[in-house]
Amino acid sequence: MKYIAIGKQVNYPEGYDAKVRFLENSAAWIEKKKDEGVLECAYSYPSGGGFLIFDVESHGELMRQLIDFPMFCLSEFEVRPLCEFEEYARIVVEEFTKLGVY
């Protein structure tokens, strides 16, 4: 199951050293999770914040992964499930057909 986790930092550690450590640890975590196949991609917005796309087996596994993210304690996330467009279109057409509207 794929999910997009849109996040933004809401708490900030004091001092540049702590900020740099959080960023370095987060970058290493992202690469590790990509290598494991847990994370499909990670992008940041120039204005701050960003998003992660997870590919995990369950809602619970998603929560475990998010809590493991080094910047979790500093961030706030909105999570949405994702569906491939082709699958979404097929489901909608099937349902419309069942209802007799297509």
Gaussian input, Z-matrix of N, CA and C with variables (Angstrom, degrees):
# hf/3-21g

backbone

0 1
 N
 C     1     B1
 C     2     B2     1     A1
 N     3     B3     2     A2     1     D1
 C     4     B4     3     A3     2     D2
 C     5     B5     4     A4     3     D3
 N     6     B6     5     A5     4     D4
 C     7     B7     6     A6     5     D5
 C     8     B8     7     A7     6     D6
 N     9     B9     8     A8     7     D7
 C    10    B10     9     A9     8     D8
 C    11    B11    10    A10     9     D9
 N    12    B12    11    A11    10    D10
 C    13    B13    12    A12    11    D11
 C    14    B14    13    A13    12    D12
 N    15    B15    14    A14    13    D13
 C    16    B16    15    A15    14    D14
 C    17    B17    16    A16    15    D15
 N    18    B18    17    A17    16    D16
 C    19    B19    18    A18    17    D17
 C    20    B20    19    A19    18    D18
 N    21    B21    20    A20    19    D19
 C    22    B22    21    A21    20    D20
 C    23    B23    22    A22    21    D21
 N    24    B24    23    A23    22    D22
 C    25    B25    24    A24    23    D23
 C    26    B26    25    A25    24    D24
 N    27    B27    26    A26    25    D25
 C    28    B28    27    A27    26    D26
 C    29    B29    28    A28    27    D27
 N    30    B30    29    A29    28    D28
 C    31    B31    30    A30    29    D29
 C    32    B32    31    A31    30    D30
 N    33    B33    32    A32    31    D31
 C    34    B34    33    A33    32    D32
 C    35    B35    34    A34    33    D33
 N    36    B36    35    A35    34    D34
 C    37    B37    36    A36    35    D35
 C    38    B38    37    A37    36    D36
 N    39    B39    38    A38    37    D37
 C    40    B40    39    A39    38    D38
 C    41    B41    40    A40    39    D39
 N    42    B42    41    A41    40    D40
 C    43    B43    42    A42    41    D41
 C    44    B44    43    A43    42    D42
 N    45    B45    44    A44    43    D43
 C    46    B46    45    A45    44    D44
 C    47    B47    46    A46    45    D45
 N    48    B48    47    A47    46    D46
 C    49    B49    48    A48    47    D47
 C    50    B50    49    A49    48    D48
 N    51    B51    50    A50    49    D49
 C    52    B52    51    A51    50    D50
 C    53    B53    52    A52    51    D51
 N    54    B54    53    A53    52    D52
 C    55    B55    54    A54    53    D53
 C    56    B56    55    A55    54    D54
 N    57    B57    56    A56    55    D55
 C    58    B58    57    A57    56    D56
 C    59    B59    58    A58    57    D57
 N    60    B60    59    A59    58    D58
 C    61    B61    60    A60    59    D59
 C    62    B62    61    A61    60    D60
 N    63    B63    62    A62    61    D61
 C    64    B64    63    A63    62    D62
 C    65    B65    64    A64    63    D63
 N    66    B66    65    A65    64    D64
 C    67    B67    66    A66    65    D65
 C    68    B68    67    A67    66    D66
 N    69    B69    68    A68    67    D67
 C    70    B70    69    A69    68    D68
 C    71    B71    70    A70    69    D69
 N    72    B72    71    A71    70    D70
 C    73    B73    72    A72    71    D71
 C    74    B74    73    A73    72    D72
 N    75    B75    74    A74    73    D73
 C    76    B76    75    A75    74    D74
 C    77    B77    76    A76    75    D75
 N    78    B78    77    A77    76    D76
 C    79    B79    78    A78    77    D77
 C    80    B80    79    A79    78    D78
 N    81    B81    80    A80    79    D79
 C    82    B82    81    A81    80    D80
 C    83    B83    82    A82    81    D81
 N    84    B84    83    A83    82    D82
 C    85    B85    84    A84    83    D83
 C    86    B86    85    A85    84    D84
 N    87    B87    86    A86    85    D85
 C    88    B88    87    A87    86    D86
 C    89    B89    88    A88    87    D87
 N    90    B90    89    A89    88    D88
 C    91    B91    90    A90    89    D89
 C    92    B92    91    A91    90    D90
 N    93    B93    92    A92    91    D91
 C    94    B94    93    A93    92    D92
 C    95    B95    94    A94    93    D93
 N    96    B96    95    A95    94    D94
 C    97    B97    96    A96    95    D95
 C    98    B98    97    A97    96    D96
 N    99    B99    98    A98    97    D97
 C   100   B100    99    A99    98    D98
 C   101   B101   100   A100    99    D99
 N   102   B102   101   A101   100   D100
 C   103   B103   102   A102   101   D101
 C   104   B104   103   A103   102   D102
 N   105   B105   104   A104   103   D103
 C   106   B106   105   A105   104   D104
 C   107   B107   106   A106   105   D105
 N   108   B108   107   A107   106   D106
 C   109   B109   108   A108   107   D107
 C   110   B110   109   A109   108   D108
 N   111   B111   110   A110   109   D109
 C   112   B112   111   A111   110   D110
 C   113   B113   112   A112   111   D111
 N   114   B114   113   A113   112   D112
 C   115   B115   114   A114   113   D113
 C   116   B116   115   A115   114   D114
 N   117   B117   116   A116   115   D115
 C   118   B118   117   A117   116   D116
 C   119   B119   118   A118   117   D117
 N   120   B120   119   A119   118   D118
 C   121   B121   120   A120   119   D119
 C   122   B122   121   A121   120   D120
 N   123   B123   122   A122   121   D121
 C   124   B124   123   A123   122   D122
 C   125   B125   124   A124   123   D123
 N   126   B126   125   A125   124   D124
 C   127   B127   126   A126   125   D125
 C   128   B128   127   A127   126   D126
 N   129   B129   128   A128   127   D127
 C   130   B130   129   A129   128   D128
 C   131   B131   130   A130   129   D129
 N   132   B132   131   A131   130   D130
 C   133   B133   132   A132   131   D131
 C   134   B134   133   A133   132   D132
 N   135   B135   134   A134   133   D133
 C   136   B136   135   A135   134   D134
 C   137   B137   136   A136   135   D135
 N   138   B138   137   A137   136   D136
 C   139   B139   138   A138   137   D137
 C   140   B140   139   A139   138   D138
 N   141   B141   140   A140   139   D139
 C   142   B142   141   A141   140   D140
 C   143   B143   142   A142   141   D141
 N   144   B144   143   A143   142   D142
 C   145   B145   144   A144   143   D143
 C   146   B146   145   A145   144   D144
 N   147   B147   146   A146   145   D145
 C   148   B148   147   A147   146   D146
 C   149   B149   148   A148   147   D147
 N   150   B150   149   A149   148   D148
 C   151   B151   150   A150   149   D149
 C   152   B152   151   A151   150   D150
 N   153   B153   152   A152   151   D151
 C   154   B154   153   A153   152   D152
 C   155   B155   154   A154   153   D153
 N   156   B156   155   A155   154   D154
 C   157   B157   156   A156   155   D155
 C   158   B158   157   A157   156   D156
 N   159   B159   158   A158   157   D157
 C   160   B160   159   A159   158   D158
 C   161   B161   160   A160   159   D159
 N   162   B162   161   A161   160   D160
 C   163   B163   162   A162   161   D161
 C   164   B164   163   A163   162   D162
 N   165   B165   164   A164   163   D163
 C   166   B166   165   A165   164   D164
 C   167   B167   166   A166   165   D165
 N   168   B168   167   A167   166   D166
 C   169   B169   168   A168   167   D167
 C   170   B170   169   A169   168   D168
 N   171   B171   170   A170   169   D169
 C   172   B172   171   A171   170   D170
 C   173   B173   172   A172   171   D171
 N   174   B174   173   A173   172   D172
 C   175   B175   174   A174   173   D173
 C   176   B176   175   A175   174   D174
 N   177   B177   176   A176   175   D175
 C   178   B178   177   A177   176   D176
 C   179   B179   178   A178   177   D177
 N   180   B180   179   A179   178   D178
 C   181   B181   180   A180   179   D179
 C   182   B182   181   A181   180   D180
 N   183   B183   182   A182   181   D181
 C   184   B184   183   A183   182   D182
 C   185   B185   184   A184   183   D183
 N   186   B186   185   A185   184   D184
 C   187   B187   186   A186   185   D185
 C   188   B188   187   A187   186   D186
 N   189   B189   188   A188   187   D187
 C   190   B190   189   A189   188   D188
 C   191   B191   190   A190   189   D189
 N   192   B192   191   A191   190   D190
 C   193   B193   192   A192   191   D191
 C   194   B194   193   A193   192   D192
 N   195   B195   194   A194   193   D193
 C   196   B196   195   A195   194   D194
 C   197   B197   196   A196   195   D195
 N   198   B198   197   A197   196   D196
 C   199   B199   198   A198   197   D197
 C   200   B200   199   A199   198   D198
 N   201   B201   200   A200   199   D199
 C   202   B202   201   A201   200   D200
 C   203   B203   202   A202   201   D201
 N   204   B204   203   A203   202   D202
 C   205   B205   204   A204   203   D203
 C   206   B206   205   A205   204   D204
 N   207   B207   206   A206   205   D205
 C   208   B208   207   A207   206   D206
 C   209   B209   208   A208   207   D207
 N   210   B210   209   A209   208   D208
 C   211   B211   210   A210   209   D209
 C   212   B212   211   A211   210   D210
 N   213   B213   212   A212   211   D211
 C   214   B214   213   A213   212   D212
 C   215   B215   214   A214   213   D213
 N   216   B216   215   A215   214   D214
 C   217   B217   216   A216   215   D215
 C   218   B218   217   A217   216   D216
 N   219   B219   218   A218   217   D217
 C   220   B220   219   A219   218   D218
 C   221   B221   220   A220   219   D219
 N   222   B222   221   A221   220   D220
 C   223   B223   222   A222   221   D221
 C   224   B224   223   A223   222   D222
 N   225   B225   224   A224   223   D223
 C   226   B226   225   A225   224   D224
 C   227   B227   226   A226   225   D225
 N   228   B228   227   A227   226   D226
 C   229   B229   228   A228   227   D227
 C   230   B230   229   A229   228   D228
 N   231   B231   230   A230   229   D229
 C   232   B232   231   A231   230   D230
 C   233   B233   232   A232   231   D231
 N   234   B234   233   A233   232   D232
 C   235   B235   234   A234   233   D233
 C   236   B236   235   A235   234   D234
 N   237   B237   236   A236   235   D235
 C   238   B238   237   A237   236   D236
 C   239   B239   238   A238   237   D237
 N   240   B240   239   A239   238   D238
 C   241   B241   240   A240   239   D239
 C   242   B242   241   A241   240   D240
 N   243   B243   242   A242   241   D241
 C   244   B244   243   A243   242   D242
 C   245   B245   244   A244   243   D243
 N   246   B246   245   A245   244   D244
 C   247   B247   246   A246   245   D245
 C   248   B248   247   A247   246   D246
 N   249   B249   248   A248   247   D247
 C   250   B250   249   A249   248   D248
 C   251   B251   250   A250   249   D249
 N   252   B252   251   A251   250   D250
 C   253   B253   252   A252   251   D251
 C   254   B254   253   A253   252   D252
 N   255   B255   254   A254   253   D253
 C   256   B256   255   A255   254   D254
 C   257   B257   256   A256   255   D255
 N   258   B258   257   A257   256   D256
 C   259   B259   258   A258   257   D257
 C   260   B260   259   A259   258   D258
 N   261   B261   260   A260   259   D259
 C   262   B262   261   A261   260   D260
 C   263   B263   262   A262   261   D261
 N   264   B264   263   A263   262   D262
 C   265   B265   264   A264   263   D263
 C   266   B266   265   A265   264   D264
 N   267   B267   266   A266   265   D265
 C   268   B268   267   A267   266   D266
 C   269   B269   268   A268   267   D267
 N   270   B270   269   A269   268   D268
 C   271   B271   270   A270   269   D269
 C   272   B272   271   A271   270   D270
 N   273   B273   272   A272   271   D271
 C   274   B274   273   A273   272   D272
 C   275   B275   274   A274   273   D273
 N   276   B276   275   A275   274   D274
 C   277   B277   276   A276   275   D275
 C   278   B278   277   A277   276   D276
 N   279   B279   278   A278   277   D277
 C   280   B280   279   A279   278   D278
 C   281   B281   280   A280   279   D279
 N   282   B282   281   A281   280   D280
 C   283   B283   282   A282   281   D281
 C   284   B284   283   A283   282   D282
 N   285   B285   284   A284   283   D283
 C   286   B286   285   A285   284   D284
 C   287   B287   286   A286   285   D285
 N   288   B288   287   A287   286   D286
 C   289   B289   288   A288   287   D287
 C   290   B290   289   A289   288   D288
 N   291   B291   290   A290   289   D289
 C   292   B292   291   A291   290   D290
 C   293   B293   292   A292   291   D291
 N   294   B294   293   A293   292   D292
 C   295   B295   294   A294   293   D293
 C   296   B296   295   A295   294   D294
 N   297   B297   296   A296   295   D295
 C   298   B298   297   A297   296   D296
 C   299   B299   298   A298   297   D297
 N   300   B300   299   A299   298   D298
 C   301   B301   300   A300   299   D299
 C   302   B302   301   A301   300   D300
 N   303   B303   302   A302   301   D301
 C   304   B304   303   A303   302   D302
 C   305   B305   304   A304   303   D303

   B1=1.4333
   B2=1.5250
   B3=1.3222
   B4=1.4596
   B5=1.5155
   B6=1.3214
   B7=1.4585
   B8=1.5187
   B9=1.3290
   B10=1.4564
   B11=1.5221
   B12=1.3060
   B13=1.4636
   B14=1.5238
   B15=1.3195
   B16=1.4608
   B17=1.5189
   B18=1.3257
   B19=1.4548
   B20=1.5102
   B21=1.3223
   B22=1.4559
   B23=1.5159
   B24=1.2958
   B25=1.4522
   B26=1.5242
   B27=1.3312
   B28=1.4668
   B29=1.5268
   B30=1.3239
   B31=1.4644
   B32=1.5196
   B33=1.3200
   B34=1.4588
   B35=1.5187
   B36=1.3403
   B37=1.4670
   B38=1.5318
   B39=1.3061
   B40=1.4623
   B41=1.5151
   B42=1.2916
   B43=1.4534
   B44=1.5180
   B45=1.3125
   B46=1.4606
   B47=1.5215
   B48=1.3230
   B49=1.4641
   B50=1.5271
   B51=1.3190
   B52=1.4685
   B53=1.5245
   B54=1.3177
   B55=1.4692
   B56=1.5214
   B57=1.3228
   B58=1.4662
   B59=1.5228
   B60=1.3320
   B61=1.4699
   B62=1.5271
   B63=1.3454
   B64=1.4632
   B65=1.5271
   B66=1.3218
   B67=1.4688
   B68=1.5239
   B69=1.3242
   B70=1.4669
   B71=1.5207
   B72=1.3248
   B73=1.4658
   B74=1.5265
   B75=1.3234
   B76=1.4599
   B77=1.5154
   B78=1.3193
   B79=1.4688
   B80=1.5304
   B81=1.3239
   B82=1.4676
   B83=1.5340
   B84=1.3305
   B85=1.4600
   B86=1.5218
   B87=1.3121
   B88=1.4680
   B89=1.5206
   B90=1.3198
   B91=1.4708
   B92=1.5204
   B93=1.3285
   B94=1.4638
   B95=1.5278
   B96=1.3250
   B97=1.4701
   B98=1.5282
   B99=1.3262
   B100=1.4718
   B101=1.5304
   B102=1.3247
   B103=1.4729
   B104=1.5303
   B105=1.3298
   B106=1.4652
   B107=1.5311
   B108=1.3358
   B109=1.4560
   B110=1.5237
   B111=1.3145
   B112=1.4615
   B113=1.5316
   B114=1.3091
   B115=1.4534
   B116=1.5172
   B117=1.3144
   B118=1.4645
   B119=1.5241
   B120=1.3266
   B121=1.4634
   B122=1.5195
   B123=1.3273
   B124=1.4618
   B125=1.5203
   B126=1.3240
   B127=1.4626
   B128=1.5154
   B129=1.3275
   B130=1.4656
   B131=1.5184
   B132=1.3271
   B133=1.4580
   B134=1.5249
   B135=1.3208
   B136=1.4664
   B137=1.5349
   B138=1.3162
   B139=1.4619
   B140=1.5294
   B141=1.3308
   B142=1.4607
   B143=1.5139
   B144=1.3108
   B145=1.4594
   B146=1.5106
   B147=1.3237
   B148=1.4541
   B149=1.5104
   B150=1.3398
   B151=1.4619
   B152=1.5181
   B153=1.3359
   B154=1.4622
   B155=1.5205
   B156=1.3252
   B157=1.4601
   B158=1.5215
   B159=1.3324
   B160=1.4578
   B161=1.5219
   B162=1.3239
   B163=1.4610
   B164=1.5226
   B165=1.3424
   B166=1.4650
   B167=1.5203
   B168=1.3173
   B169=1.4606
   B170=1.5237
   B171=1.3341
   B172=1.4660
   B173=1.5244
   B174=1.3334
   B175=1.4584
   B176=1.5322
   B177=1.3265
   B178=1.4581
   B179=1.5178
   B180=1.3397
   B181=1.4665
   B182=1.5229
   B183=1.3103
   B184=1.4634
   B185=1.5295
   B186=1.3251
   B187=1.4664
   B188=1.5273
   B189=1.3346
   B190=1.4711
   B191=1.5275
   B192=1.3216
   B193=1.4595
   B194=1.5307
   B195=1.3248
   B196=1.4601
   B197=1.5259
   B198=1.3294
   B199=1.4655
   B200=1.5268
   B201=1.3133
   B202=1.4673
   B203=1.5320
   B204=1.3248
   B205=1.4716
   B206=1.5282
   B207=1.3390
   B208=1.4644
   B209=1.5329
   B210=1.3244
   B211=1.4637
   B212=1.5352
   B213=1.3586
   B214=1.4689
   B215=1.5263
   B216=1.3237
   B217=1.4649
   B218=1.5242
   B219=1.3313
   B220=1.4599
   B221=1.5221
   B222=1.3311
   B223=1.4570
   B224=1.5159
   B225=1.3100
   B226=1.4597
   B227=1.5285
   B228=1.3455
   B229=1.4608
   B230=1.5167
   B231=1.3186
   B232=1.4613
   B233=1.5191
   B234=1.3186
   B235=1.4609
   B236=1.5231
   B237=1.3379
   B238=1.4634
   B239=1.5279
   B240=1.3339
   B241=1.4651
   B242=1.5241
   B243=1.3252
   B244=1.4608
   B245=1.5162
   B246=1.3163
   B247=1.4577
   B248=1.5277
   B249=1.3379
   B250=1.4576
   B251=1.5213
   B252=1.3299
   B253=1.4562
   B254=1.5251
   B255=1.3288
   B256=1.4610
   B257=1.5312
   B258=1.3280
   B259=1.4587
   B260=1.5280
   B261=1.3240
   B262=1.4587
   B263=1.5270
   B264=1.3396
   B265=1.4638
   B266=1.5299
   B267=1.3314
   B268=1.4624
   B269=1.5242
   B270=1.3229
   B271=1.4645
   B272=1.5261
   B273=1.3149
   B274=1.4668
   B275=1.5216
   B276=1.3323
   B277=1.4653
   B278=1.5252
   B279=1.3319
   B280=1.4699
   B281=1.5266
   B282=1.3142
   B283=1.4662
   B284=1.5271
   B285=1.3323
   B286=1.4627
   B287=1.5301
   B288=1.3377
   B289=1.4608
   B290=1.5184
   B291=1.3436
   B292=1.4682
   B293=1.5281
   B294=1.3110
   B295=1.4611
   B296=1.5336
   B297=1.3201
   B298=1.4482
   B299=1.5225
   B300=1.2957
   B301=1.4693
   B302=1.5224
   B303=1.3316
   B304=1.4724
   B305=1.4866
   A1=108.47
   A2=114.67
   A3=118.53
   A4=110.57
   A5=113.37
   A6=121.69
   A7=108.96
   A8=115.42
   A9=119.70
   A10=107.06
   A11=115.66
   A12=121.96
   A13=106.91
   A14=115.09
   A15=121.48
   A16=106.42
   A17=116.04
   A18=118.30
   A19=113.98
   A20=112.65
   A21=119.73
   A22=108.18
   A23=114.57
   A24=120.32
   A25=108.36
   A26=116.87
   A27=121.53
   A28=112.36
   A29=116.46
   A30=122.26
   A31=107.65
   A32=115.87
   A33=119.85
   A34=109.90
   A35=116.43
   A36=118.59
   A37=109.35
   A38=115.20
   A39=119.44
   A40=109.79
   A41=115.95
   A42=122.17
   A43=113.48
   A44=114.01
   A45=120.38
   A46=112.30
   A47=117.76
   A48=120.52
   A49=111.03
   A50=116.58
   A51=120.33
   A52=110.39
   A53=117.88
   A54=121.38
   A55=110.70
   A56=115.98
   A57=120.95
   A58=110.50
   A59=118.20
   A60=121.35
   A61=110.98
   A62=117.32
   A63=120.32
   A64=110.93
   A65=116.62
   A66=119.98
   A67=111.85
   A68=117.47
   A69=120.59
   A70=111.35
   A71=117.05
   A72=120.50
   A73=111.19
   A74=116.70
   A75=120.50
   A76=111.31
   A77=117.95
   A78=121.55
   A79=110.59
   A80=117.67
   A81=121.22
   A82=110.34
   A83=117.36
   A84=122.06
   A85=110.35
   A86=117.33
   A87=121.48
   A88=110.58
   A89=117.75
   A90=120.34
   A91=111.37
   A92=116.98
   A93=121.45
   A94=110.87
   A95=117.16
   A96=121.39
   A97=111.29
   A98=117.91
   A99=120.15
   A100=109.60
   A101=116.79
   A102=121.23
   A103=111.35
   A104=117.38
   A105=122.29
   A106=112.05
   A107=117.59
   A108=121.00
   A109=113.96
   A110=116.86
   A111=122.08
   A112=110.32
   A113=115.62
   A114=122.06
   A115=109.27
   A116=115.84
   A117=120.69
   A118=110.81
   A119=116.29
   A120=120.00
   A121=109.87
   A122=114.47
   A123=122.09
   A124=107.28
   A125=115.52
   A126=120.64
   A127=109.73
   A128=114.78
   A129=121.48
   A130=108.62
   A131=115.40
   A132=121.79
   A133=108.42
   A134=118.21
   A135=119.73
   A136=112.81
   A137=116.96
   A138=121.00
   A139=112.99
   A140=117.04
   A141=121.52
   A142=111.28
   A143=116.64
   A144=121.26
   A145=110.55
   A146=115.43
   A147=120.20
   A148=110.50
   A149=115.23
   A150=118.31
   A151=111.10
   A152=113.55
   A153=123.60
   A154=106.88
   A155=117.54
   A156=120.39
   A157=107.82
   A158=114.17
   A159=122.83
   A160=110.72
   A161=115.91
   A162=122.96
   A163=105.80
   A164=115.53
   A165=121.87
   A166=109.85
   A167=116.17
   A168=122.22
   A169=114.86
   A170=118.05
   A171=119.04
   A172=110.84
   A173=114.81
   A174=120.66
   A175=110.07
   A176=115.37
   A177=120.11
   A178=112.03
   A179=116.42
   A180=119.87
   A181=110.02
   A182=117.71
   A183=120.73
   A184=109.94
   A185=116.57
   A186=119.77
   A187=111.37
   A188=116.60
   A189=119.52
   A190=110.64
   A191=116.14
   A192=120.21
   A193=111.35
   A194=117.44
   A195=120.19
   A196=111.53
   A197=116.57
   A198=120.23
   A199=110.57
   A200=117.34
   A201=122.27
   A202=112.33
   A203=117.63
   A204=121.81
   A205=109.17
   A206=118.44
   A207=120.32
   A208=115.04
   A209=117.64
   A210=119.01
   A211=112.53
   A212=116.77
   A213=120.07
   A214=111.83
   A215=116.58
   A216=120.43
   A217=112.60
   A218=116.90
   A219=121.13
   A220=112.43
   A221=116.12
   A222=120.13
   A223=113.79
   A224=113.52
   A225=123.19
   A226=106.01
   A227=117.18
   A228=121.36
   A229=112.19
   A230=115.13
   A231=123.15
   A232=104.98
   A233=117.41
   A234=121.93
   A235=109.59
   A236=115.32
   A237=121.20
   A238=109.06
   A239=117.01
   A240=119.19
   A241=109.28
   A242=115.64
   A243=121.47
   A244=110.54
   A245=115.40
   A246=122.72
   A247=107.34
   A248=117.21
   A249=120.65
   A250=108.80
   A251=117.62
   A252=120.49
   A253=112.17
   A254=117.67
   A255=120.90
   A256=111.26
   A257=116.30
   A258=120.34
   A259=110.55
   A260=116.62
   A261=121.41
   A262=110.62
   A263=117.05
   A264=121.17
   A265=110.54
   A266=117.10
   A267=120.95
   A268=111.13
   A269=117.03
   A270=121.38
   A271=110.65
   A272=117.00
   A273=120.49
   A274=110.62
   A275=117.36
   A276=120.43
   A277=110.46
   A278=117.53
   A279=120.94
   A280=111.37
   A281=117.23
   A282=121.03
   A283=111.01
   A284=117.76
   A285=121.15
   A286=110.22
   A287=115.67
   A288=119.94
   A289=110.61
   A290=117.44
   A291=121.62
   A292=111.13
   A293=116.00
   A294=120.39
   A295=112.43
   A296=116.22
   A297=120.78
   A298=114.28
   A299=117.60
   A300=120.07
   A301=112.55
   A302=114.83
   A303=118.39
   A304=109.12
   D1=136.98
   D2=-179.73
   D3=-106.25
   D4=143.58
   D5=-179.89
   D6=-137.23
   D7=145.77
   D8=169.48
   D9=-106.05
   D10=129.73
   D11=176.69
   D12=-113.32
   D13=107.68
   D14=-179.07
   D15=-94.77
   D16=122.23
   D17=-173.24
   D18=-131.45
   D19=161.45
   D20=173.42
   D21=-147.81
   D22=147.50
   D23=178.97
   D24=-77.11
   D25=130.61
   D26=-179.73
   D27=-118.87
   D28=-15.63
   D29=175.40
   D30=-123.38
   D31=145.49
   D32=-175.68
   D33=-127.86
   D34=127.14
   D35=177.98
   D36=-70.17
   D37=153.01
   D38=178.37
   D39=-80.38
   D40=139.78
   D41=175.10
   D42=85.76
   D43=145.27
   D44=-178.82
   D45=-67.34
   D46=-33.48
   D47=179.79
   D48=-59.82
   D49=-45.13
   D50=179.68
   D51=-65.81
   D52=-41.70
   D53=178.87
   D54=-60.76
   D55=-44.96
   D56=179.80
   D57=-63.22
   D58=-42.64
   D59=178.99
   D60=-61.42
   D61=-44.21
   D62=178.10
   D63=-60.31
   D64=-43.88
   D65=-179.62
   D66=-66.84
   D67=-43.76
   D68=178.79
   D69=-64.16
   D70=-43.96
   D71=178.67
   D72=-64.50
   D73=-38.49
   D74=178.73
   D75=-67.19
   D76=-41.60
   D77=178.21
   D78=-62.67
   D79=-42.31
   D80=178.17
   D81=-65.78
   D82=-41.22
   D83=178.24
   D84=-60.88
   D85=-44.45
   D86=-179.81
   D87=-60.81
   D88=-45.66
   D89=178.98
   D90=-62.22
   D91=-42.36
   D92=178.40
   D93=-60.96
   D94=-46.45
   D95=-178.52
   D96=-67.94
   D97=-32.92
   D98=174.25
   D99=-64.85
   D100=-45.33
   D101=179.07
   D102=-60.87
   D103=-34.64
   D104=179.91
   D105=-78.59
   D106=-12.10
   D107=-178.13
   D108=83.53
   D109=7.32
   D110=179.75
   D111=-79.95
   D112=-34.20
   D113=-177.27
   D114=-115.26
   D115=126.70
   D116=178.85
   D117=-83.33
   D118=-42.91
   D119=179.20
   D120=-161.22
   D121=165.69
   D122=176.47
   D123=-146.13
   D124=128.28
   D125=179.76
   D126=-132.51
   D127=147.62
   D128=174.55
   D129=-112.10
   D130=151.14
   D131=174.79
   D132=-93.29
   D133=142.32
   D134=177.51
   D135=-57.73
   D136=-29.03
   D137=-178.90
   D138=-85.27
   D139=-0.77
   D140=-178.90
   D141=111.87
   D142=153.84
   D143=-177.54
   D144=79.84
   D145=-172.41
   D146=-179.95
   D147=169.87
   D148=-163.83
   D149=179.56
   D150=-148.07
   D151=155.90
   D152=177.78
   D153=-125.29
   D154=139.77
   D155=172.78
   D156=-112.44
   D157=116.67
   D158=-178.55
   D159=-98.10
   D160=148.49
   D161=171.59
   D162=-127.36
   D163=96.56
   D164=-174.46
   D165=-132.03
   D166=168.98
   D167=-175.02
   D168=-81.19
   D169=-22.92
   D170=-173.00
   D171=-158.70
   D172=168.93
   D173=175.12
   D174=-61.97
   D175=-40.66
   D176=179.61
   D177=-61.36
   D178=-42.78
   D179=178.83
   D180=-64.70
   D181=-37.71
   D182=176.54
   D183=-59.65
   D184=-45.53
   D185=179.56
   D186=-61.84
   D187=-41.56
   D188=178.44
   D189=-60.29
   D190=-42.91
   D191=-179.21
   D192=-67.33
   D193=-44.74
   D194=179.54
   D195=-61.41
   D196=-43.83
   D197=-179.46
   D198=-64.79
   D199=-28.65
   D200=179.08
   D201=-75.92
   D202=-19.37
   D203=-179.50
   D204=-61.18
   D205=126.79
   D206=-174.90
   D207=-54.88
   D208=-31.12
   D209=-178.11
   D210=-94.95
   D211=10.53
   D212=-179.65
   D213=-55.29
   D214=-44.84
   D215=-176.41
   D216=-68.08
   D217=-13.62
   D218=-179.67
   D219=-104.69
   D220=-4.36
   D221=-168.02
   D222=-121.93
   D223=165.43
   D224=175.31
   D225=-125.96
   D226=135.62
   D227=-176.37
   D228=-124.27
   D229=145.40
   D230=166.57
   D231=-113.60
   D232=125.48
   D233=-175.90
   D234=-114.28
   D235=134.92
   D236=177.56
   D237=-133.35
   D238=136.98
   D239=174.40
   D240=-71.67
   D241=150.90
   D242=-179.94
   D243=-117.98
   D244=149.84
   D245=177.10
   D246=-135.17
   D247=132.81
   D248=176.39
   D249=-56.35
   D250=139.90
   D251=-175.39
   D252=-58.06
   D253=-42.49
   D254=-178.86
   D255=-60.41
   D256=-41.72
   D257=178.51
   D258=-66.81
   D259=-43.43
   D260=177.44
   D261=-57.93
   D262=-48.20
   D263=-178.60
   D264=-61.31
   D265=-43.09
   D266=179.78
   D267=-61.60
   D268=-44.19
   D269=179.69
   D270=-61.95
   D271=-45.09
   D272=-178.87
   D273=-63.87
   D274=-44.66
   D275=179.36
   D276=-62.59
   D277=-43.52
   D278=177.62
   D279=-58.98
   D280=-44.98
   D281=-179.03
   D282=-67.15
   D283=-41.63
   D284=177.13
   D285=-61.88
   D286=-39.11
   D287=178.85
   D288=-63.95
   D289=-44.10
   D290=177.73
   D291=-59.24
   D292=-36.71
   D293=-178.09
   D294=-81.02
   D295=-8.90
   D296=179.81
   D297=77.23
   D298=19.12
   D299=179.98
   D300=-98.41
   D301=0.91
   D302=-179.95
   D303=-135.85

